[in-house]
């Protein structure tokens, strides 16, 4: 029997008191939006974006239509000026410094179907079941339930977990420094959709941007980080880890599945995503999520849930790891409910039903 994953230790390198105070003072908005933001759209083909060949190449993120920024201040996000010759008329975007070696694949615990849990999950969802894909997995013995785990959904802000993974991958490979500093240019500010997100001309470190992207789902911080690590690099890392149906596509479909998200979270929970230390810190970031109206909403106070939410007009998601008294388990719930519909309530009710079953 596999060892039961322990809750993560207290956040060390990611403990940013000043930043936490700033975030606590920011009000309004649910903080959870996606690449389908502001006016930018994705172009080109629907194939995964290729990784950068060198640090001087153009950004490897999906080709975003430049927003109006001619009059905006801070057009260059680089404090010392862009390290490449910008295309006239196009925004200056941050580029990766290279591509790391492939990440080691993760071999998940063999899945064992739990008929009683299956019946409970179906009963909880009732006649809404066609709107859901669900994976629940006990990390002690691999038992659980899967409902439509290969169905593709728009990832919404779940993509920020992919950016987090690639940031740790590149930091470990020496291609990214947590202390790197950038300015929020007018281009990046165009992705702001909620109060409290980064503003134009604010200066931010990579680590601060990562904290904001995960803690409050800051879209400006997430897009800045995505450019820094490169969508192509992130895609290759997802594939090497074992996620086959998730990633950044040029057609803006941004697909993911419950099965893929469960595999990523299991790798992190088992301390096998990048490294033991990196996994520990990623867990702490996931625990810091400020949007708690789904998986954690009805659980006993004090229950640790490492999770990431996603909202869009066709997506209300939550994907997490629950550290309950008896069992540590993965629970991923993806829906096609829009953020204007009540998708959060059935997720919260299902989460409580699963918690009670295990405890």
N, C-alpha and C positions, 0 to 999 in steps of 0.2 A: 504494500500500500504506500502511495506517495505521501511524503510529509505534508502536513497541513500548512499552507502558506501563512506566515505571520503578518499581522498588520505592519505597515512600514514604520520605521523609526522616525523620530521627530525630524523635520526638515532642517538640513544643515546649510549647505551652500545656497539653497534657495530661500533662506530666511532673510527677507528684505523688509525690515520694520518700516522704513520711510515709505516704501512703495505700498506696503499693506495699508498704512495710514491714508495714503492718497486714494487707494481704491475704496476704502471704507467711506471716504467722504464723497464719492461720486454717486449721484443718485439717478434714478429714472432708467427706463429701458430694460429689456430682458437680456441685453448683452449677447444675444445668440443669433447671429445671422451668418451669411455664407458668401461664397464667391459670386453668387448671383446678386451682387450688391451694387448700389449706385447705378452709374450708367455703363461701366465697362462690360463688354461681352467677349466671349471666346471666339476665336476664328480658326481657320485652317481645317485639317482633317480630324477624324475621330480617333486617331491612333494615339497611344501614350506618348507624351512629350519626351524626346530624347534627352539624355544628360548632357551637360556642358562638356566640351572638349578641353577648355582652358579657362583661366580666370579672366582673360581679356575678351572672351566671346560675349555675345549679347546674352541677356538674361534667359534662363531656360524655363521660366514659368510660362503658362499659357499666354499667347499673344493677346494682351488686353487693349482694347481701344482706348487711346489716351483721352482722359477727361479734360475738360477745359482748365488749363492751368497757367495760361500765359501771364495772367496778372497775379498769380498766387506767389507768396513769398517762399523762400527756401526751396527752390526748384531742384537743388542738388542734395540728395540725402547723405552724401559723403562729406565728412567734416573737412577733409583736405582736398576735395574735388574728385570727380569720378576718375577711376583708374583706366578708363577707356574713352575713346572718342564717341560721344553721343551722336545718334542720328539726328540731323537737323529736324526740328519740329516735333520730335518724339520726347516723351518724358525720360529723365535719367532714372534708371532703375538699378537696384542693388543686384550684383551678380555673385554667384558662388565662386569659391576659390579653387574648385576642382571637384573630382568625384572620388569618394572613398571606395575601398575594396568592398565587395558584396558582404552583407551581413550574414552571419550563420543562420541557417534555417532552424525553425523551431518544430520539434516533433511533439505534437499535443498528446495528452493522455488519451488512451483509447476510450471512445465513447460507449457507454452502457445505457441502454434505454431504461427509464424508470416509468413503468406503466401508471403507477399511482400519481406521480407528479404530472405525467402527461394528461391524465383525466382532470386533475385540479386546474392546470393551465387552461385547458379547453373550456372548462366550466366557468372560469373567471372571465374569459373573453366573450363567451356566449355567442350571440349572433353577430358580433363585431369581428369575429376571428379572421375574416377575409381581408381585413385592413392591416393585419399584423404579420410580422416574422419574429420568431422568438427563439433564443438559445438560452438554456439554463444548464449549468454544468457544475457539479460538486467537484472541487479540486482535490478532495481526498481520495476519491475512487473513480472519477470520470463519469459517474452516473448523472442522468439528467434527461432533458427533453429538447427536441428541436422541432420547430414548426416553420416550414418554408425557409430553411437557412440559406438557400441559394438565390432567393428572390432579390433582384436588384432594386435599390431605393436610391433616391437622391440623398447624398451623404449629409447635406447641410453642414453644420459646424463640427460634425465628427471628423472632418478632414484635418482639424487642428491637432488631433492625436497623431496623424501621419507626419505633420510638420514637427511636432515634438519628438517623435521617434527619430526622424532624420537629423534634427539638431543634435541630439545626444550621440548619434552615430558619427557625425562629422566632428563633434567636440572630442570624442574618444580618438578619432583618427588624426587629430591635430589640424583639421581644416577650419575649425571654428573656435573662437575664443569668447567666453561668456562676457568678457569686459569690452568687446568691440562696441563702439558708439556710433550711432547714426542720427541724422536729423529726419524728422517727419516732413517730407517734401509735400508740395501741393498735390502731387500725384497720389501719394499714399493716403492723404487726408480724405480724398474722394471716396474712400471705402468706409468712412465713418457713417454708421447708421443709428448709433445710440449715444445718449449723453454719457460722459465720463470716459469715452475712448480717446486715444491719443489725438492731439491737435497739431495743426501745421506748425512747424518750427520747434516743437518739443524735441529735446535730445533724449535718447533712450539707448540703454545697453541691450545686447542680445538677450542676456538673462532677464532683464526687466521686461522686454517685449514678450519673452516666452511665458513669464509669470502672468502677465496681463492677458495673453491669448488664452491661457488655460483657466485662470481663476475667474475671469469675468467675460470670457469669449470676445475679447477686444478684436474687432475685425481689422483695424488699421495695423495693430501689432502683428496679427497673424499673416497678413499679406506681405508686410515688410519681411518677416521671417521666411515666408515661402520663397520670396525672391532670393533671399540670402542663401538658403540651402539648395534651391533649385527643384522644381517640380519633377524634372526627369530623374534626378538623384533620388527623390522620395519614392518615385514609382519603382525604381530598381530595388530599393531597400524593401518595399512592401512585397515585391515578388520574391526576393531572396529569403525573406522571413517565412513566406508561405501564403500570403494573401493573393489570391488569383483574380479576384473580381472587383478590386477597389483601386482607386487612383485618380490622378489628374488627367483629364482628356481634353483635347482641343475643341470638342463639340459642346463643352460646358455641362455634360451629363453628370459628372462627378459621382460615379456609381460606388456603391458599397453594398455588402450583404451582412446579414446577422452572423453568418458563419465566419466571415472574414474578421469582423469586429471582435467576435468571441476569441478567435485565435490570437489576435494582437493582445487582447487583455490577459489571456492566459499566459502568454509569453512574459508579459510584464509581471503578473502575479507570481509566477514561478521563478522570477529573477533571471530570466534567460533572454531578455531583450537588450541587446548591446552588451551589457555587463550587469553584474549584481548591483553595483553602486548606481549605475544609470537607471536600472529598473526601480530601485528604491526611491530615487528622486522623482521618477515619472509617476510612481504611485502617490507620492506626496503632492505633486501638482494636480493629479486627478482628484484627490481628496479635497483640494482647495476650491473646487468648483462652487460658485456662489448661487447657481440656479438649482434649487432643491425641491421643485414641485412635482418630481416624477419618482424615480427609484427610491430616494430617501424619505419622501414626503410623509408616509404613514408609519415608518419604522420607528422603533423605540429610540428615544433621545439618547444620543451618544453612540449610535451605531455608525461605524466607519464605512463609508461608501466611496470608493474611488471610481469616478464616473465622468462621462462627457455627454452633454446634451446636444441636440441639433434641432433647429426650427427652420421651417420654410413654408411656402404656400402649399406644398405637397409632402411635408415631412414634419413629424413630431417624434423625436427619438430620445432614447437614453440607453447608454451602454456602460456597464460598470462591474465592479468587483465588490461584493458585500462581505465584510468581515463580521460574521455573526458569532454568537457565543459557541455554537456547536459546530458549524460548518463555514468554511470560506468557499464562496461560489461565484461563478460568472453569471450575470444575467444581462442579456442584450434584448431590447425591445425596440424594433423599428416599425413605424407606421406610415401610412400615406395620408394621415390627417394633416391638414394645414394648421399653421400656428393660430389661425383665427377660429379653429374648431377645438373641441375639448378632448384632445388626445392625451393630455397629461393625466387626467383622472383615471382612465382604465390602466395606464402604465403604473400609477401609484397603487391601485387596488391589486393588480397582478403581483407587484413587488411584495406587498404585504402578505398575500396568500402564499407565495413561495417562501418568504421568511418564516411564517408560522409553520409551514410544512417541515422545514428543516429544524425548527427550534421548539 
